[in-house]
């Protein structure tokens, strides 16, 4: 029998606790599938006396996580501390430098330092695995790096943040405002006390930057991600979307174009029948579009202890079996710099909602602005009429360049009859 | 640089041709992702002069596929001949015995001889890979064996045959009969001239038997699959399903129960909102339900040259990279015999459609038969009334044991007022 794989788990929050539970509870199947036992040689967390809902008896406690990188008998460090700097980064760097494999769920760390860490892993002949960093239980990293290895993937897009998807789903189903639903999500534990990381799109952008590198074999470039969140999405826009047969989702999209690689996170209008629209509530979903495979969709739980622990365990079994893949699918030295495509050059359809004072000539002025910027209209919805109050006018465009659309919107915003900042939402036809 | 991986492709039909095209066209990315070149050392097919729509120049032609197993410089045999016996089986057996890795898309071969071939592969230290045998482009074998390796999967179910899914989707969308839609599908090339393999559920059953072995770590047991096809599905049942908020899908289901493992392929009624119901037309979809991951859904193209070639290429890259996994996830020697659960012991809900002569007392007689077999009703639909012609009565039951339901159905079928064989369709709540 091959000797056990000795792992150390750093960070015993919700995910860390579930990882320990999984490894203990599934010891037998893990050994069968790995060809060797997986043994927890040490754990580390800030507070050893905290009740974590599972039995720590028999686990060796190391108070300084960085010390784990120096222990010769440890083969793999599982980093579940989180954060792009500080102890998480130091631990991963030291572990790789010491020739240890690293498994991490830390998307912020990879989004900011992924390329450098991949180079470090390659240099020391170590695995740097991060299935758990993107879309929880979905084996999306494995599917892109290995399952679709025969494809040039043209595009990957997905619902990468369960909190935002839950909020948008609830808003649609109940008609309530963003603020109301967010506050409820916080009570239910679906959203953090400080929700900005989720609702402003940062978490999705971290994950997208990782997906982009894996998909296109390029260096991780988080700074190049165009990011917008969901705070400004109103029940009115959700209702209009339904009327148009569309649904609002916060998507991360990475697309290869002639102008470079688009990386963007923002609310999108997608057709209700698009398979990705069926992923509701806390679920995540990712679509990869390969030149031979065509579109492959994965849907499942993107967060939570169990699903994330499942992904960590998959990485551990790969390491235990000796299955090796460079972090981003190809050697780090071969990762090309990402050439970003400017968002202003995006070509696609747009949804535009104006609040206008209902007086003669408004639509003519709006239409003229669009025409002058070469934007052609697909539909106009103006139903509610009120002599006293501003009424919504909803326009959808045919394919147009974003810079042209934005030029027209600036002119429209300046019209006297237009009383609020126009709302623009990109439409994606999948 | 590591030396190239030399492969031989046996069988140059639609899939074989696409595999050759893919390997030629994607040579550069395959080499980056594999760490070595993948080289087509030989091809073999019955008719060398047939126009296959691609350039065979430069490919070495071997007329006898079995000869490929004897060539020392060939590392991998890609078997795309098909069929559970004959040349395909001989080639795979000889190749493995000669210490060559085998990649195959042959579900019939694996369904009938999977365990023996896995033992042979293990004994000779070879890879036997078959991502392409189940659900085309979906990396479902990889996801089950590797991505969900930390889970005890409780159940796997899926739409495994695109032809049947296309027919059922068309029937629902157009209201036409099975025969009409089948004939159209044949004209479009979506169904074979002899469609029985698809529409009678055999193809789905082959794939399910493979999925079951991978999911539960048991020997492949095709004989234990309960198989029903879709020939008897009528537009009437499809219309009633819609009225009940359900959709008819031909599913393969493998489920671990206290009574053993259920393996069954048959038409199912599933809720319209079930994620799997969103897979329409020629698409395949598979759901795996893990104890840590929860439900993971994969959707994509299950057949066709490109998607199948994509799966073959993934297996080749795994081999080229040295990533090794036993064929069914654990060593063949550890695969336990599958203990089949009898279909008569299935516990679930049922849809029952009777054609009855509309006379007083019929419903009372039907209800009494159900009551006497301990079957309780969820709903009764009887709308059309006609003094002259039989009218449909549609019943749905609460959870009941299949043997009890069938006992009641036998008694109901014998009633004078019931003029056709009652139609029974199982309801699955996912």
Interface residues (C-beta under 8 A of the other chain):
Chain A: X18 X22 X26 X29 X30 X32 X33 X34 X35 X131 X137 X138 X139 X142 X143 X145 X146 X147 X148 X149 X150 X151 X152 X217 X275 X278 X279 X290 X291 X292 X293 X294 X295 X296 X297 X298 X299 X300 X301 X306 X307 X309 X310 X311 X312 X313 X314 X316 X317 X318 X321 X322 X323 X324 X325 X329 X330 X331 X334
Chain B: X18 X22 X26 X29 X30 X32 X33 X34 X35 X131 X136 X137 X138 X139 X142 X143 X145 X146 X147 X148 X149 X150 X151 X152 X217 X275 X278 X279 X290 X291 X292 X293 X294 X295 X296 X297 X298 X299 X300 X301 X306 X307 X309 X310 X311 X312 X313 X314 X316 X317 X318 X321 X322 X323 X324 X325 X329 X330 X331 X334
